[in-house]
Amino acid sequence: MTLRILNILFLSLILITAVNAQTKTQSGSWSVNQSVSGFELDKNEGERSVTIEIKFEKPFISKPQIFLTTTQVDASKEVNLRYNIKTISISRDGFTIKVSTWADSKIFSMSGYWLANKE
């Protein structure tokens, strides 16, 4: 009986350790430029966008929150700068970033950081 209780306690300890070891935060950088397939932020006029897929190093147990920043923008100085960055899909395994511009804005490249957090 005592051995059985010790086994249950030991298994419980392993389970608690495994749950606490789960990755709660991951981060990385993102960038878009003329070498990205489908990049047209520097061409034409009107609404234009490009998407990039981000895969997590380790999947989360459930869908995390995503925070995005912009650290660099290379754009034409001849027209107004207009842009939007947002996540358009989030899963346990990764997410998609959509970078958009509109009107006559011309963006040659953009970059930033992302943070995925699950509490």
TORVEX-296576 format. One record per residue (C-alpha): residue number from 1; residue in one letter; x, y, z. Coordinates in Angstrom, 2 decimals, decimal comma. Layout:
<atoms>
<atom resi="NUM" resn="A" u="X" v="Y" w="Z"/>
...
</atoms>
This chain:
<atoms>
<atom resi="1" resn="M" u="0,00" v="0,00" w="0,00"/>
<atom resi="2" resn="T" u="2,81" v="2,46" w="0,88"/>
<atom resi="3" resn="L" u="4,62" v="1,66" w="-2,37"/>
<atom resi="4" resn="R" u="1,44" v="2,40" w="-4,31"/>
<atom resi="5" resn="I" u="1,06" v="5,79" w="-2,61"/>
<atom resi="6" resn="L" u="4,71" v="6,61" w="-3,35"/>
<atom resi="7" resn="N" u="4,20" v="5,68" w="-7,01"/>
<atom resi="8" resn="I" u="1,14" v="7,93" w="-7,23"/>
<atom resi="9" resn="L" u="3,04" v="10,81" w="-5,61"/>
<atom resi="10" resn="F" u="5,99" v="10,28" w="-7,94"/>
<atom resi="11" resn="L" u="3,75" v="10,24" w="-11,04"/>
<atom resi="12" resn="S" u="1,96" v="13,35" w="-9,80"/>
<atom resi="13" resn="L" u="5,29" v="15,13" w="-9,36"/>
<atom resi="14" resn="I" u="6,33" v="14,20" w="-12,92"/>
<atom resi="15" resn="L" u="3,01" v="15,46" w="-14,30"/>
<atom resi="16" resn="I" u="3,26" v="18,77" w="-12,43"/>
<atom resi="17" resn="T" u="6,84" v="19,25" w="-13,65"/>
<atom resi="18" resn="A" u="5,85" v="18,52" w="-17,24"/>
<atom resi="19" resn="V" u="2,96" v="20,98" w="-17,14"/>
<atom resi="20" resn="N" u="5,13" v="23,72" w="-15,60"/>
<atom resi="21" resn="A" u="7,87" v="23,08" w="-18,15"/>
<atom resi="22" resn="Q" u="5,50" v="23,91" w="-21,02"/>
<atom resi="23" resn="T" u="6,73" v="26,90" w="-22,99"/>
<atom resi="24" resn="K" u="4,74" v="29,98" w="-22,02"/>
<atom resi="25" resn="T" u="6,53" v="32,58" w="-24,15"/>
<atom resi="26" resn="Q" u="8,28" v="32,52" w="-27,50"/>
<atom resi="27" resn="S" u="9,55" v="35,40" w="-29,61"/>
<atom resi="28" resn="G" u="11,23" v="36,19" w="-32,87"/>
<atom resi="29" resn="S" u="11,53" v="38,67" w="-35,68"/>
<atom resi="30" resn="W" u="9,67" v="39,16" w="-38,95"/>
<atom resi="31" resn="S" u="10,44" v="41,05" w="-42,14"/>
<atom resi="32" resn="V" u="9,03" v="41,62" w="-45,59"/>
<atom resi="33" resn="N" u="10,82" v="43,01" w="-48,62"/>
<atom resi="34" resn="Q" u="10,98" v="42,70" w="-52,39"/>
<atom resi="35" resn="S" u="12,42" v="39,16" w="-52,16"/>
<atom resi="36" resn="V" u="9,20" v="37,82" w="-50,52"/>
<atom resi="37" resn="S" u="6,88" v="36,07" w="-52,98"/>
<atom resi="38" resn="G" u="3,85" v="38,23" w="-53,81"/>
<atom resi="39" resn="F" u="5,41" v="41,44" w="-52,44"/>
<atom resi="40" resn="E" u="3,72" v="44,45" w="-54,09"/>
<atom resi="41" resn="L" u="3,78" v="47,04" w="-51,31"/>
<atom resi="42" resn="D" u="6,10" v="49,16" w="-53,46"/>
<atom resi="43" resn="K" u="4,00" v="49,01" w="-56,64"/>
<atom resi="44" resn="N" u="0,81" v="50,53" w="-58,02"/>
<atom resi="45" resn="E" u="-1,88" v="52,16" w="-55,89"/>
<atom resi="46" resn="G" u="-4,83" v="51,03" w="-53,81"/>
<atom resi="47" resn="E" u="-4,92" v="48,30" w="-51,18"/>
<atom resi="48" resn="R" u="-1,94" v="45,91" w="-51,29"/>
<atom resi="49" resn="S" u="-0,81" v="43,32" w="-48,78"/>
<atom resi="50" resn="V" u="1,62" v="40,50" w="-48,20"/>
<atom resi="51" resn="T" u="1,44" v="37,68" w="-45,66"/>
<atom resi="52" resn="I" u="4,15" v="35,74" w="-43,88"/>
<atom resi="53" resn="E" u="3,85" v="32,51" w="-41,92"/>
<atom resi="54" resn="I" u="5,51" v="32,18" w="-38,52"/>
<atom resi="55" resn="K" u="5,97" v="28,69" w="-37,02"/>
<atom resi="56" resn="F" u="6,66" v="28,29" w="-33,31"/>
<atom resi="57" resn="E" u="9,75" v="26,39" w="-32,25"/>
<atom resi="58" resn="K" u="7,52" v="24,35" w="-29,91"/>
<atom resi="59" resn="P" u="3,72" v="24,18" w="-30,18"/>
<atom resi="60" resn="F" u="1,73" v="25,71" w="-27,33"/>
<atom resi="61" resn="I" u="-0,87" v="23,70" w="-25,39"/>
<atom resi="62" resn="S" u="-3,53" v="26,13" w="-26,62"/>
<atom resi="63" resn="K" u="-3,68" v="29,24" w="-28,81"/>
<atom resi="64" resn="P" u="-1,41" v="32,03" w="-27,44"/>
<atom resi="65" resn="Q" u="-1,78" v="35,80" w="-27,61"/>
<atom resi="66" resn="I" u="0,42" v="37,50" w="-30,21"/>
<atom resi="67" resn="F" u="2,04" v="40,92" w="-29,87"/>
<atom resi="68" resn="L" u="3,63" v="42,63" w="-32,91"/>
<atom resi="69" resn="T" u="6,03" v="45,57" w="-33,18"/>
<atom resi="70" resn="T" u="7,52" v="47,47" w="-36,08"/>
<atom resi="71" resn="T" u="11,22" v="48,30" w="-35,85"/>
<atom resi="72" resn="Q" u="12,08" v="49,37" w="-39,39"/>
<atom resi="73" resn="V" u="10,26" v="50,83" w="-42,39"/>
<atom resi="74" resn="D" u="11,89" v="51,72" w="-45,71"/>
<atom resi="75" resn="A" u="9,40" v="53,73" w="-47,76"/>
<atom resi="76" resn="S" u="9,20" v="56,39" w="-50,43"/>
<atom resi="77" resn="K" u="9,61" v="59,94" w="-49,16"/>
<atom resi="78" resn="E" u="7,55" v="61,25" w="-52,08"/>
<atom resi="79" resn="V" u="4,17" v="60,05" w="-50,70"/>
<atom resi="80" resn="N" u="2,48" v="59,56" w="-47,33"/>
<atom resi="81" resn="L" u="3,42" v="56,47" w="-45,34"/>
<atom resi="82" resn="R" u="0,43" v="54,25" w="-44,57"/>
<atom resi="83" resn="Y" u="0,66" v="50,74" w="-43,20"/>
<atom resi="84" resn="N" u="-1,06" v="48,19" w="-41,00"/>
<atom resi="85" resn="I" u="0,32" v="45,01" w="-39,48"/>
<atom resi="86" resn="K" u="-1,90" v="42,39" w="-37,88"/>
<atom resi="87" resn="T" u="-2,30" v="38,69" w="-37,22"/>
<atom resi="88" resn="I" u="-4,91" v="37,05" w="-39,40"/>
<atom resi="89" resn="S" u="-4,76" v="33,54" w="-37,97"/>
<atom resi="90" resn="I" u="-3,31" v="32,07" w="-34,79"/>
<atom resi="91" resn="S" u="-2,95" v="28,41" w="-33,83"/>
<atom resi="92" resn="R" u="-0,98" v="26,33" w="-31,33"/>
<atom resi="93" resn="D" u="1,70" v="25,82" w="-34,03"/>
<atom resi="94" resn="G" u="2,12" v="29,35" w="-35,42"/>
<atom resi="95" resn="F" u="0,41" v="32,38" w="-36,92"/>
<atom resi="96" resn="T" u="0,19" v="34,56" w="-40,02"/>
<atom resi="97" resn="I" u="1,14" v="38,23" w="-40,21"/>
<atom resi="98" resn="K" u="-0,56" v="40,45" w="-42,78"/>
<atom resi="99" resn="V" u="1,27" v="43,66" w="-43,75"/>
<atom resi="100" resn="S" u="-0,84" v="46,12" w="-45,73"/>
<atom resi="101" resn="T" u="-0,60" v="49,53" w="-47,32"/>
<atom resi="102" resn="W" u="-3,04" v="51,58" w="-49,40"/>
<atom resi="103" resn="A" u="-3,51" v="54,65" w="-51,59"/>
<atom resi="104" resn="D" u="-0,22" v="55,76" w="-53,18"/>
<atom resi="105" resn="S" u="2,12" v="54,68" w="-50,34"/>
<atom resi="106" resn="K" u="5,21" v="52,77" w="-51,43"/>
<atom resi="107" resn="I" u="6,93" v="50,49" w="-48,90"/>
<atom resi="108" resn="F" u="10,18" v="48,80" w="-49,92"/>
<atom resi="109" resn="S" u="10,72" v="46,80" w="-46,71"/>
<atom resi="110" resn="M" u="9,47" v="46,47" w="-43,13"/>
<atom resi="111" resn="S" u="10,56" v="44,46" w="-40,13"/>
<atom resi="112" resn="G" u="9,73" v="43,98" w="-36,49"/>
<atom resi="113" resn="Y" u="9,46" v="41,57" w="-33,60"/>
<atom resi="114" resn="W" u="6,72" v="39,23" w="-32,40"/>
<atom resi="115" resn="L" u="5,98" v="37,78" w="-28,98"/>
<atom resi="116" resn="A" u="3,68" v="34,82" w="-28,35"/>
<atom resi="117" resn="N" u="2,50" v="34,40" w="-24,76"/>
<atom resi="118" resn="K" u="0,23" v="31,87" w="-23,08"/>
<atom resi="119" resn="E" u="-0,47" v="32,30" w="-19,39"/>
</atoms>
